[in-house]
C-alpha cells in the first residue's frame, strides 16, 4: 500500500472502529450487568482520551509521523481487543480512554503528514479522505449487524475490528511517511523548551481560537442534531420510527454529496468564503427542520444542513492544517482540545427540550449557527486585513 493511500484511509478506519462501542452499548451493558450511567461513562471515557492524545499530535512537528500514526493504530487495535476481552466496568472504561487517545494520534498524525504529501492539493485530498470516512460510517454498523446475524457475541465484532485495525497498523508502519522538517535538528536537545515556546505562540494566535471555537460549535450539528430531529419527528410531528429514521438518513447522505461532488465544484473558493457560506446553509437548514411541518421539507432541510456541515468541516480542516506552517501538529493538538469541550452543547439542548419542547430545542441550533457565522465572518475579515 502506498503512503498516500494509507493516509487517505485513516478516517475510514477510524469511523468504522469508533462506532463499535456505541453500536454495542446495550449488548455489553446487559452482558456485564452495567447500569446505563456506567455504560455512558464507558463511552464518555473516549473524550478525555482524545484530549490526552493531543500530546502525540504535537510531537508530530518534530518526531516521526510514521511512528506516531502507526503507534496510534496499534493502540487502537489494543483498545478494541480490550473491549473484546472486557470483563468489568473498569476494563471497559480503560478501553474507551485508550481508544480516544489512539484515535487522535492515528488520525491527526496522518493528517499532519498529509500536509507535506499533498502540497497545494491538500483540500482535494482532505475531501477524498472525508468521502472515505462516509464509507467507514457504513462499515461499523455492518460489522455489528454481521456478528448479530451470525449469532455471535458483541465481543466478536470487537475482535474482528481489532484484527482489521492491526492489519491497517502494519500498513501504516510500512508506509514511508515524510519526516518533519526539524527531525534532525539539535539531536533532540532543547525540545522541551521549543515545545513550550511553540505552545505559547499557538495559544496567543487569535486565528487558532477562532477555528477552535467554530469547531466546538460544530459538534452538535452532527449526531446530536440527527438524534433530536428523529425525536422531534416522532414525538411532535407524528412520524413513525421508520419514517423519522428515513428522513434522518436522507440528511446524512449530504456528506456524500458534499465530498464527492461539491468539494470539487468549489475547489477554487477560499476557505473563509466556503466556511461562511456553508455555515449559513447549515444554520438555515437547522431552523427549517425545527419549523417545517412536512416530512419531505424536513428531509430536504436535513440534506442542506448536512451538506453545509460537511463543507464547513472541510474548510475548517484545511484552514487548521495550513494556519501555522511548521507547527501543524501543535496547532491540531490545541484545536482538538478546544473542540473536545463542545460536549456540553448537546446537554444544554437536551435541557431546553425538557423545559420548552423539542421544537425550540432544535430551533436553538440556529443560535449556535449564528455564533459560528459571526466567528467565520470575523476570521475571514481579519485574515484579509
C-alpha positions in Angstrom: 0.0 0.0 0.0 1.4 3.4 -0.9 1.9 6.0 1.8 -0.8 8.3 0.3 -3.4 5.5 0.2 -2.6 4.5 3.8 -3.1 8.1 5.0 -6.3 8.7 3.0 -7.8 5.6 4.6 -7.3 6.8 8.1 -10.7 8.3 8.6 -12.5 5.3 7.1 -10.7 3.1 9.7 -11.4 5.5 12.5 -15.1 6.0 11.7 -15.8 2.2 11.3 -14.0 1.3 14.6 -15.3 4.2 16.8 -18.8 3.1 16.1 -18.4 -0.3 17.7 -18.8 0.7 21.4 -21.7 2.9 20.5 -23.4 0.3 18.4 -23.0 -2.4 21.0 -23.8 -0.3 24.1 -27.0 -2.3 25.0 -25.3 -5.6 24.4 -22.2 -5.1 26.6 -24.3 -3.3 29.2 -26.7 -6.2 29.6 -23.9 -8.8 29.4 -21.8 -7.3 32.2 -24.8 -6.1 34.2 -23.9 -2.4 34.0 -26.2 0.5 34.7 -26.9 3.0 31.9 -24.8 5.5 33.8 -21.9 3.1 33.8 -22.4 2.3 30.1 -22.5 6.1 29.3 -19.3 6.5 31.3 -17.6 3.9 29.1 -18.5 6.0 26.0 -17.6 9.3 27.7 -14.1 8.0 28.5 -13.3 8.3 24.8 -13.3 12.2 25.1 -10.6 12.7 27.7 -8.6 10.0 26.0 -8.8 12.0 22.7 -7.6 15.1 24.6 -4.7 13.2 26.0 -3.8 12.0 22.5 -3.0 15.6 21.6 0.4 15.2 23.2 1.3 12.8 20.4 -0.1 15.1 17.7 2.0 18.0 19.0 5.1 15.7 18.8 4.5 15.2 15.1 6.1 18.6 14.4 9.5 17.1 15.5 9.3 13.4 15.6 8.5 10.5 13.2 4.9 10.8 11.9 5.1 7.1 10.9 5.8 6.1 14.5 3.1 8.3 15.9 0.5 7.3 13.3 1.2 3.6 13.3 1.6 3.6 17.1 -1.9 5.2 17.3 -3.3 2.4 15.0 -1.7 -0.3 17.1 -3.1 1.4 20.2 -6.5 1.5 18.6 -6.3 -2.3 17.9 -5.3 -2.8 21.5 -8.4 -0.8 22.7 -10.7 -2.9 20.6 -9.0 -6.1 22.0 -9.6 -4.7 25.5 -13.3 -4.2 24.7 -13.5 -7.8 23.3 -11.9 -9.2 26.5 -13.6 -6.7 28.8 -14.9 -8.5 31.9 -15.5 -5.4 34.1 -16.7 -1.8 34.1 -13.1 -0.6 34.9 -11.7 -2.5 32.0 -14.2 -1.1 29.5 -13.5 2.5 30.8 -9.8 1.9 30.2 -10.6 0.6 26.7 -12.6 3.7 26.0 -9.8 6.0 27.2 -7.2 4.2 25.1 -9.5 4.3 22.1 -9.8 8.1 22.3 -6.1 8.6 22.8 -5.1 6.2 20.0 -7.7 7.6 17.6 -6.3 11.1 18.0 -2.7 10.0 17.5 -3.6 7.9 14.4 -5.9 10.4 12.6 -4.2 13.7 13.4 -0.8 12.2 13.0 -1.7 11.0 9.5 -3.2 14.4 8.5 -0.1 16.2 9.7 1.9 14.0 7.3 -0.7 14.6 4.6 0.1 18.3 4.7 3.6 17.6 3.4 2.4 14.9 1.0 -0.4 16.8 -0.7 1.1 20.3 -1.1 -1.3 22.7 -2.9 -3.8 19.8 -3.4 -4.4 19.4 0.3 -8.1 20.3 0.3 -8.8 18.0 -2.6 -7.2 15.1 -0.7 -9.0 16.0 2.5 -12.3 15.8 0.6 -11.3 12.3 -0.6 -10.4 11.2 2.9 -13.7 12.5 4.3 -15.6 10.7 1.5 -13.9 7.5 2.5 -15.0 8.3 6.1 -18.6 8.1 5.0 -17.8 4.5 3.9 -16.5 3.9 7.4 -19.8 5.2 8.8 -21.4 2.2 7.0 -18.8 -0.4 7.7 -19.1 -0.1 11.5 -22.8 -0.8 11.7 -22.3 -3.6 9.0 -19.8 -5.3 11.2 -22.0 -5.2 14.3 -25.0 -6.4 12.2 -22.9 -9.2 10.6 -21.9 -10.5 14.1 -25.6 -10.4 15.2 -26.8 -12.2 12.1 -24.2 -14.9 12.6 -25.4 -15.4 16.2 -22.0 -14.2 17.6 -21.5 -12.2 20.8 -20.8 -8.4 20.7 -17.2 -9.4 21.6 -16.8 -11.0 18.1 -17.3 -7.6 16.5 -14.6 -6.0 18.6 -12.3 -9.0 18.0 -12.8 -8.7 14.2 -12.2 -4.9 14.5 -9.0 -5.4 16.4 -7.7 -7.8 13.8 -8.5 -5.5 10.9 -7.1 -2.4 12.7 -3.9 -4.4 13.4 -3.5 -5.1 9.6 -4.0 -1.4 8.9 -1.5 -0.5 11.6 1.1 -2.8 9.8 0.3 -0.9 6.6 1.0 2.4 8.3 4.2 1.1 9.9 5.5 0.2 6.4 4.4 3.5 4.8 7.2 6.0 4.1 5.5 9.0 5.6 7.6 12.2 5.3 9.6 13.2 8.3 9.1 16.6 10.0 11.4 19.4 8.8 13.1 19.7 12.2 13.6 15.9 12.6 17.4 16.1 12.5 17.8 19.4 14.4 19.9 19.5 17.7 20.0 15.8 18.1 16.9 16.2 20.2 18.4 18.8 22.6 16.2 21.7 23.6 13.0 20.1 22.5 11.2 20.8 25.8 11.9 24.5 25.6 10.9 24.7 22.0 7.7 22.8 22.7 6.8 25.3 25.4 7.6 28.3 23.2 5.7 26.7 20.3 2.6 26.1 22.5 2.7 29.6 23.8 2.8 31.0 20.3 -0.2 28.9 19.2 -2.2 29.8 22.2 -1.6 33.5 21.5 -2.9 33.3 18.0 -6.5 34.6 17.7 -7.0 32.7 14.4 -6.4 29.5 16.3 -9.0 30.3 18.9 -11.5 31.3 16.1 -11.1 28.0 14.4 -11.2 26.1 17.7 -14.5 27.8 18.7 -16.0 27.2 15.3 -15.1 23.5 15.6 -16.5 23.4 19.1 -19.8 24.9 17.9 -19.9 22.5 15.0 -20.0 19.5 17.4 -23.8 19.4 17.9 -24.6 19.6 14.2 -23.5 16.0 13.6 -25.1 13.1 15.5 -26.8 15.2 18.2 -28.9 17.1 15.6 -29.8 13.9 13.9 -30.9 12.4 17.2 -33.0 15.4 18.2 -34.5 15.6 14.7 -35.7 11.9 15.0 -37.2 12.7 18.4 -38.9 15.8 17.1 -40.5 13.9 14.2 -41.7 11.0 16.3 -43.0 13.0 19.2 -44.2 16.3 17.7 -44.8 15.5 14.1 -46.5 12.1 14.4 -44.0 10.3 12.2 -43.3 6.6 12.7 -39.8 5.5 13.9 -39.1 4.1 10.4 -40.2 7.3 8.7 -38.2 9.5 11.1 -35.1 7.4 10.6 -35.5 7.5 6.8 -35.7 11.3 6.9 -32.5 11.4 9.0 -30.8 9.0 6.6 -31.6 11.4 3.7 -29.9 14.1 5.6 -26.8 12.0 6.3 -26.4 11.4 2.6 -25.4 15.1 2.4 -21.9 14.1 3.3 -21.5 12.0 0.1 -22.9 14.9 -2.0 -20.5 17.4 -0.3 -17.3 15.4 -0.7 -18.0 13.6 -3.9 -19.4 16.4 -6.0 -19.5 19.9 -4.3 -16.0 19.9 -2.9 -14.6 19.6 -6.4 -17.0 22.2 -7.7 -15.9 24.7 -5.0 -12.1 23.9 -5.2 -11.3 27.5 -6.2 -13.3 29.1 -3.4 -11.1 30.3 -0.5 -11.6 28.6 2.9 -13.1 31.7 4.5 -15.8 32.2 1.9 -16.6 28.5 1.8 -16.8 28.4 5.6 -19.1 31.4 5.9 -21.5 30.2 3.1 -21.6 26.6 4.4 -22.3 27.7 8.0 -25.1 29.9 6.7 -26.6 26.9 4.9 -26.4 24.6 7.8 -27.9 27.2 10.1 -30.8 27.9 7.8 -31.3 24.1 7.4 -31.5 23.5 11.1 -34.1 26.3 11.6 -36.1 24.8 8.7 -36.0 21.4 10.4 -37.5 22.9 13.5 -40.3 24.7 11.8 -41.3 22.6 8.7 -44.5 20.7 9.2 -44.0 18.4 6.2 -41.6 15.4 6.3 -40.4 15.9 2.8 -39.4 19.5 3.6 -37.6 18.3 6.8 -35.7 15.8 4.7 -34.6 18.5 2.2 -33.6 20.8 5.1 -31.6 17.9 6.7 -29.8 17.4 3.4 -28.9 21.1 3.2 -27.8 21.1 6.8 -25.6 18.0 6.2 -24.1 19.4 3.0 -23.3 22.7 4.8 -21.8 20.9 7.8 -19.5 18.8 5.7 -18.3 21.6 3.5 -17.8 23.8 6.6 -15.8 21.0 8.2 -13.7 20.7 5.0 -12.9 24.4 5.2 -12.1 24.3 8.9 -10.0 21.2 8.4 -7.9 22.7 5.6 -7.6 26.1 7.4 -6.4 24.4 10.6 -3.8 22.4 8.8 -2.4 25.4 7.0 -2.9 28.0 9.7 0.6 27.8 11.2 3.2 26.1 8.9 5.9 24.3 10.9 3.5 24.0 13.9 0.8 21.9 12.3 0.9 19.2 15.0 0.9 21.7 17.9 -1.9 23.6 16.3 -4.0 20.5 15.7 -3.4 19.4 19.4 -4.7 22.8 20.7 -7.6 22.9 18.3 -8.6 19.3 19.3 -8.5 20.2 23.0 -10.8 23.3 22.4 -13.2 21.3 20.2 -13.5 18.5 22.7 -15.1 20.8 25.2 -18.1 21.1 22.9 -19.7 18.0 24.6 -21.8 20.3 26.8 -23.8 21.8 24.0 -26.0 18.7 23.3 -26.6 18.6 27.1 -27.8 22.2 27.0 -30.0 21.4 24.0 -31.4 18.4 25.9 -32.3 20.7 28.9 -34.1 23.1 26.5 -36.1 20.1 25.2 -37.0 19.0 28.7 -38.2 22.5 29.7 -39.6 24.0 26.5 -40.1 21.2 24.0 -38.3 19.7 21.0 -39.2 22.3 18.5 -37.5 25.0 20.5 -34.6 22.7 21.2 -33.9 22.0 17.5 -34.5 25.7 16.8 -31.7 26.6 19.3 -29.3 25.1 16.7 -29.9 28.3 14.8 -28.4 30.3 17.7 -25.3 28.1 17.7 -25.1 28.5 13.9 -25.4 32.3 14.2 -22.4 32.3 16.6 -20.5 30.3 14.1 -21.4 32.7 11.3 -20.1 35.6 13.4 -16.8 33.8 14.1 -16.4 32.8 10.5 -17.1 36.4 9.3 -14.6 37.8 11.8 -12.0 35.3 11.0 -12.2 35.9 7.3 -12.2 39.7 7.7 -9.1 39.5 10.0 -7.3 37.3 7.5 -7.9 39.7 4.6 -6.9 42.8 6.7 
